[in-house]
Amino acid sequence: MGRINIEDNARKFIKQDDIHEAAHDKNLWNAVMKRGKVASEIPEWEELRNLASQIKEHTLTHLDHYIDEFVTKAEENGIKVHFAKDADEHNAIVYDILNSHDVKRIIKSKSMLQEECGMTPFLEKKGIDVLETDLGERIQQLSNERPSHIVMPAIQKTTDDIAKLFAEKIGTDPNDNDENSLTEAMRNNARPKFLVADAGMTGANFAIAETGSFVVCTNEGNADLTASIPPLHIASIGIEKILPKKEDLGVFIRLLSRSALGTPATQYTSHFSGPRKGTEMHVVLTDNGRSKRLSLDKFWESLKCIRCGACMNVCPVYRRSGGLSYGATYSGPIGIILDPTFDMDMYSELPFHSSLCGSCTEICPVHINISDQILEWRKVMMENKKTPFGRRLAFAAADRLLGSPKAFEKMEKTAFNMLNILPKSILENSKLDPWVEDRELPDVKKETFRDWYKKNRSKND
């Protein structure tokens, strides 16, 4: 797969009609407003954010110790722990476990790590049927699309989209676009499949070193069904999800859902400490580039992320371009700083898909310096010549121009003449510059601020 053309992808989302972009923007902004309300009701909100950031920083800088502690305690609890260095190893371990139990059907709750590893298509090629139990993830699975959002996977779709999809895939009435009716239809379609599943798979929001247990937060209770009905439970957990103590959960549980959806807590906060009698529980602790990221001085703080999606909700670029335009597992501001660590060539354009307004940094519950990292990734892409030659040439010219007051003054006069002399058809030729395809160039006044200042300033200045 080549470089992701995020501009073209975003353009397709925006121009498909007058509905999707506006609805996407509105729904996400509503989450931001709700987050602001519930955060304001907690006097110690900023203290919680600071504490969460400190806990994450401490854990990441002592990660080897806490991984060892988690593994020891988990194995004492009867959990079988496996280590995966990358996506291929993760998928191979999962398949070996399933194959050894002659598993043909699995149900799974939402897991960004499993998505990151491409686990579902891998298992399907091996002849294993995989059913997503999260409603949003199931919608995306039926659409053959990756999640559009970390928390709200199908947020880019309207109820009309979903009604059409369900009519095609599960035989519902295409004219029934009632949210409750559509949810009930999917529940009735999926629940019988839960009962015949051979294995269940989950991710984890947090893993506790002190107890060897892990926590999954959902609003549909699907993780509980996934883990409790089949006789085999496999949890995929990124090594950065580990927290030192169970008391740390009090900080993160209070932050997670408030930041994500503006609700006090998820409907279900499920703790898993070991297998039930007569069943097996496996944990696949996965690196997949996390250790490498931890060694990067300017980017290691991205490992603090608790996958709340608040930075996506507040981002003006993400809200208007849609999550699928990023062409990656992770989209929005957090995706911009995570995805290049997986493939710098493929995701080289992502750091430029940002206004650098800083809203993502301001809202992050664990104080990740997201906007600073986006800027640093731009520098990395330029230095490693991962951007188009024309852009590098333009930035080099801008550097020389903006570094010389005399050259800048001459440019002002030249730009005025060009914009007023050259035909509009040339200046607004989208083939020469895609930026102008959806924009009109502004009128440029002959008198610059520099001219005005020289003319009007006092002689005493």
C-alpha positions in Angstrom: 0.0 0.0 0.0 1.4 3.4 -0.9 1.3 6.8 0.8 -2.1 7.7 2.2 -3.5 10.7 0.3 -5.4 12.2 3.2 -6.4 15.3 1.2 -8.3 13.2 -1.4 -9.9 11.0 1.3 -11.1 14.0 3.2 -12.4 15.7 0.1 -14.5 12.6 -0.7 -16.0 12.6 2.8 -16.8 16.3 2.7 -18.2 16.4 -0.9 -20.4 13.3 -0.8 -23.4 15.4 0.3 -24.5 18.2 2.6 -25.3 15.9 5.5 -22.3 13.8 6.6 -19.7 16.4 7.4 -22.2 18.6 9.3 -23.6 15.7 11.3 -20.1 14.4 12.1 -18.9 17.8 13.3 -22.1 18.4 15.4 -22.0 15.0 17.1 -18.4 15.2 18.0 -18.7 18.8 19.3 -21.6 17.7 21.4 -19.2 15.2 23.1 -16.8 18.1 23.7 -19.5 20.2 25.3 -20.6 17.3 27.5 -17.0 16.7 28.5 -16.6 20.3 29.6 -19.8 20.2 31.7 -18.9 17.0 33.6 -15.3 18.1 34.1 -16.4 21.4 35.5 -18.5 19.5 38.2 -15.3 18.0 39.6 -13.2 20.6 41.6 -10.2 18.3 41.5 -10.3 17.7 37.7 -7.0 19.3 36.9 -5.4 17.5 39.8 -6.7 14.2 38.4 -5.2 15.0 35.0 -1.8 15.9 36.6 -1.9 12.8 38.7 -2.8 10.5 35.8 0.1 12.0 33.7 2.5 11.4 36.6 1.4 7.8 37.1 1.8 7.1 33.4 5.2 8.7 33.3 6.4 6.8 36.3 5.1 3.5 34.9 6.6 4.0 31.4 10.0 4.8 32.9 9.8 1.7 35.0 8.0 -0.5 32.5 10.2 -3.5 32.7 9.6 -3.8 36.5 5.8 -3.5 36.2 5.6 -6.0 33.3 7.4 -8.5 35.4 5.2 -7.9 38.3 2.0 -8.1 36.2 3.1 -11.4 34.6 4.0 -13.0 38.0 0.7 -12.1 39.6 -1.3 -13.0 36.5 0.2 -16.5 36.3 -0.4 -16.9 40.0 -4.0 -16.2 39.2 -4.1 -19.0 36.6 -3.8 -16.7 33.6 -1.5 -18.0 30.8 0.6 -15.1 29.6 2.3 -14.8 26.2 4.6 -12.2 24.8 4.3 -10.8 21.2 7.0 -8.5 19.9 5.0 -7.4 16.8 1.7 -7.8 15.0 2.7 -11.0 13.2 3.7 -12.7 16.4 0.5 -11.5 18.2 -1.6 -13.0 15.4 0.4 -16.2 15.3 0.0 -16.7 19.1 -3.7 -16.1 19.0 -4.2 -18.5 16.1 -2.1 -21.2 17.9 -4.3 -20.9 21.0 -7.5 -21.1 18.9 -6.2 -23.9 16.8 -5.2 -26.0 19.7 -8.8 -25.7 21.0 -10.2 -26.4 17.6 -12.0 -23.0 17.6 -14.0 -22.2 14.5 -16.1 -19.3 15.8 -15.1 -16.4 18.0 -16.8 -13.3 19.4 -14.8 -10.2 20.3 -15.3 -6.9 22.0 -13.6 -3.7 20.7 -9.8 -3.8 20.7 -7.7 -1.2 19.0 -4.7 -3.4 19.5 -6.3 -6.3 17.6 -7.3 -3.8 14.9 -3.7 -2.5 14.8 -2.4 -6.0 14.3 -4.9 -6.8 11.5 -6.0 -9.8 13.6 -9.5 -10.2 12.2 -8.6 -10.6 8.5 -5.7 -12.8 9.5 -8.0 -15.2 11.4 -10.7 -15.1 8.7 -8.1 -16.3 6.1 -7.4 -19.2 8.5 -11.1 -20.2 8.3 -12.1 -18.8 11.7 -15.4 -16.8 11.8 -15.0 -13.5 13.8 -18.0 -11.6 15.1 -17.6 -8.0 16.5 -19.9 -7.6 19.5 -19.6 -3.8 19.9 -22.4 -2.2 17.9 -20.2 0.4 16.2 -17.5 -2.1 15.4 -20.1 -4.5 14.0 -21.4 -1.7 11.7 -17.9 -1.1 10.5 -17.2 -4.8 10.1 -20.4 -5.2 7.9 -19.2 -2.2 5.9 -15.8 -3.7 5.5 -14.3 -0.5 7.0 -11.8 0.1 9.8 -13.0 2.1 12.9 -13.5 5.8 12.2 -13.0 6.7 15.9 -11.3 5.1 18.9 -14.5 5.2 21.0 -17.3 5.7 18.5 -16.2 3.5 15.6 -19.2 4.3 13.2 -19.6 8.0 14.1 -19.2 9.0 10.5 -22.4 7.2 9.5 -25.9 8.5 9.7 -28.9 6.4 10.8 -30.0 6.3 7.1 -26.6 4.8 6.3 -27.0 2.2 8.9 -30.6 1.4 7.9 -29.5 0.8 4.4 -26.5 -1.4 5.6 -28.7 -3.5 7.9 -31.3 -4.0 5.2 -28.6 -5.3 2.9 -26.7 -7.4 5.4 -29.2 -8.7 7.9 -32.5 -8.2 6.1 -34.2 -5.4 8.1 -36.6 -2.8 6.6 -34.6 -0.2 4.7 -37.1 2.5 5.6 -36.7 1.9 9.3 -34.1 4.4 10.5 -35.1 4.5 14.2 -32.0 4.1 16.4 -33.7 1.9 18.9 -35.2 -0.4 16.3 -31.9 -0.7 14.5 -30.1 -1.5 17.7 -32.7 -4.1 18.6 -32.4 -5.7 15.2 -28.6 -6.1 15.5 -29.0 -7.5 19.0 -31.4 -10.1 17.8 -29.1 -10.9 14.9 -26.0 -11.2 17.0 -27.0 -12.7 20.3 -27.7 -16.3 19.0 -24.1 -16.3 17.6 -22.8 -15.4 21.1 -24.2 -18.7 22.4 -22.4 -20.9 19.9 -19.0 -19.2 20.0 -16.0 -21.3 20.8 -13.9 -18.5 22.2 -14.1 -14.9 23.2 -11.6 -12.1 22.8 -11.2 -8.7 24.5 -8.7 -6.0 24.7 -8.1 -4.1 28.0 -8.2 -0.5 29.0 -6.0 -1.1 32.0 -3.8 -3.9 33.4 -2.8 -3.8 37.1 0.7 -5.0 38.0 -0.1 -5.3 41.7 -2.9 -7.8 41.2 -2.2 -9.4 37.7 -5.8 -8.4 36.7 -7.1 -6.3 33.8 -10.1 -4.0 33.3 -12.3 -3.6 30.2 -14.7 -0.6 30.0 -17.8 -0.7 27.8 -21.2 0.8 27.5 -23.0 -2.2 26.0 -21.9 -5.0 28.3 -20.5 -6.9 25.3 -17.1 -7.5 26.8 -18.8 -9.4 29.7 -20.8 -11.6 27.4 -17.7 -12.2 25.3 -15.6 -13.2 28.3 -18.2 -15.2 30.2 -20.1 -17.3 27.7 -17.3 -19.2 25.8 -14.9 -21.5 27.6 -11.8 -19.7 26.3 -11.0 -16.0 26.9 -8.0 -14.3 25.2 -7.1 -10.7 26.0 -4.8 -8.7 23.8 -3.0 -6.0 25.9 -0.5 -3.5 24.9 2.4 -3.2 27.3 1.7 0.5 27.8 -1.7 -0.3 29.4 -0.1 -1.4 32.7 -0.7 0.6 35.8 1.2 -0.1 39.1 -1.6 -0.4 41.6 -5.4 -1.0 41.8 -5.8 2.3 43.6 -4.6 4.0 40.4 -7.7 2.9 38.7 -9.7 5.5 40.7 -7.9 8.2 38.8 -8.2 6.8 35.3 -11.8 5.5 35.6 -12.9 9.0 36.6 -11.1 10.6 33.6 -11.8 8.0 30.8 -15.5 8.3 30.1 -15.8 11.9 31.1 -13.1 12.7 28.5 -14.5 10.4 25.9 -18.2 10.9 26.0 -19.0 13.4 28.7 -20.4 10.7 31.0 -19.4 10.0 34.6 -18.4 6.5 33.8 -18.9 3.7 31.3 -21.9 1.5 32.0 -19.7 -1.5 32.6 -16.3 -1.5 34.2 -15.4 -5.2 34.2 -12.5 -6.6 36.2 -10.9 -9.9 35.1 -8.6 -11.6 37.6 -8.4 -15.2 36.3 -10.3 -18.0 34.5 -13.6 -19.4 35.8 -13.6 -23.0 36.9 -13.3 -25.3 33.9 -12.2 -22.5 31.5 -9.0 -20.9 30.2 -7.8 -17.3 30.2 -4.9 -16.1 28.1 -3.2 -12.7 27.9 -1.1 -11.7 25.0 1.2 -8.8 26.1 2.1 -7.1 22.9 4.9 -4.6 22.0 4.4 -3.9 18.3 6.7 -0.9 18.2 6.0 0.4 21.7 9.5 -0.2 23.1 10.9 1.6 20.1 8.5 4.5 20.6 9.5 4.6 24.3 13.1 5.3 23.2 12.2 8.3 21.1 12.9 11.4 23.1 10.4 13.6 21.4 7.6 11.1 20.9 7.6 8.7 23.9 4.8 10.6 25.7 2.3 9.3 23.1 2.4 6.0 25.1 0.5 7.8 27.9 -2.6 7.7 25.7 -5.7 6.1 27.4 -7.6 5.9 24.1 -10.4 8.3 25.2 -10.7 10.1 21.8 -11.1 13.5 23.3 -8.4 15.0 21.0 -10.4 13.7 18.0 -13.6 15.2 19.3 -12.1 18.6 19.6 -10.0 18.7 16.5 -11.5 21.0 13.8 -9.7 19.1 11.0 -10.8 15.6 12.2 -14.4 16.7 12.7 -14.7 17.9 9.2 -12.6 15.3 7.3 -13.8 12.1 9.0 -11.7 9.4 10.6 -11.5 7.1 7.5 -9.6 9.8 5.6 -6.5 9.0 7.7 -6.3 5.5 6.2 -5.0 4.1 9.5 -6.1 2.3 12.7 -5.7 5.5 14.7 -7.1 8.8 13.3 -7.3 12.4 14.5 -4.5 14.1 16.4 -3.4 11.0 18.3 -3.3 9.0 15.1 -1.0 11.7 13.5 1.6 11.0 16.2 1.1 7.2 16.5 0.7 6.1 12.9 4.1 7.3 11.5 5.8 5.0 14.1 4.3 2.1 12.3 5.1 3.2 8.8 6.7 6.6 8.1 6.4 6.4 4.3 2.7 5.4 4.3 1.7 8.1 6.9 4.1 10.8 5.9 1.2 13.2 5.0 -0.6 12.9 8.3 1.4 15.5 10.3 0.4 18.1 7.7 -3.3 17.4 8.2 -3.5 19.7 11.3 -4.1 23.3 12.0 -1.7 23.2 15.0 -4.3 25.0 17.0 -3.3 23.1 20.2 -6.9 22.1 21.2 -5.8 18.4 21.3 -3.0 19.2 23.8 -5.4 21.3 26.0 -8.0 18.6 26.2 -5.8 15.5 26.7 -6.6 14.0 30.1 -3.0 12.8 30.6 -1.3 16.0 29.2 0.3 14.5 26.1 1.9 17.3 24.2 0.1 16.3 21.0 0.4 19.5 19.0 4.2 19.8 19.7 4.6 16.2 18.5 2.7 16.9 15.3 5.1 19.8 14.6 8.1 17.5 15.4 6.8 14.9 13.0 6.6 17.5 10.3 10.2 18.2 10.9 11.1 14.5 10.7 9.2 14.1 7.4 11.0 17.1 5.9 14.4 16.1 7.1 13.9 12.5 5.8 12.5 13.7 2.5 9.2 11.9 3.1 7.2 14.8 1.7 6.7 15.9 -2.0 9.7 17.7 -3.6 7.5 20.7 -4.3 6.6 21.2 -0.7 10.2 20.9 0.5 11.2 23.5 -2.2 8.4 25.8 -1.1 9.3 25.6 2.6 13.0 26.2 1.8 12.0 29.3 -0.2 9.7 30.5 2.6 12.6 30.1 5.1 14.9 32.3 3.0 12.1 34.8 2.3 10.8 35.1 5.9 14.3 35.3 7.2 15.1 38.5 5.3 13.0 41.7 5.9 14.2 43.2 2.6 13.3 40.1 0.6 9.9 39.9 2.3 9.2 43.6 1.4 9.9 42.9 -2.3 7.7 39.8 -2.2 4.8 41.9 -1.0 5.0 44.1 -4.1 5.5 41.2 -6.4 2.6 39.2 -4.9 0.3 42.2 -5.3 1.2 42.5 -9.0 0.9 38.8 -9.6 -2.5 38.5 -8.0 -3.9 41.5 -9.9 -2.3 40.9 -13.3 -2.3 37.1 -13.8 -5.6 35.6 -15.0 -7.8 34.1 -12.3 -7.9 30.8 -14.2 -4.2 30.4 -13.6 -4.2 31.5 -10.0 -7.1 29.2 -9.1 -6.0 26.2 -11.1 -6.5 23.2 -8.8 -4.2 21.1 -10.9 -1.4 23.4 -10.0 -2.5 23.8 -6.4 -5.2 21.5 -4.9 -5.6 24.0 -2.0 -7.5 26.5 -4.2 -10.0 23.9 -5.5 -12.5 24.7 -2.7 -11.3 28.2 -1.9 -11.3 31.6 -3.5 -8.2 33.8 -3.2 -8.9 37.0 -1.2 -8.6 40.5 -2.5 -5.1 41.9 -1.9 -4.8 45.6 -1.2 -2.1 47.6 -2.8 -1.1 49.3 0.4 0.6 46.9 2.8 0.7 47.2 6.6 4.3 48.2 6.2 3.3 51.1 3.8 0.5 52.2 6.2 2.8 52.1 9.2 5.5 54.2 7.5 2.9 56.7 6.4 1.1 57.1 9.7 3.7 56.6 12.4 4.7 59.7 14.4 8.0 61.3 13.7 8.8 60.9 17.4 8.4 57.1 17.1 
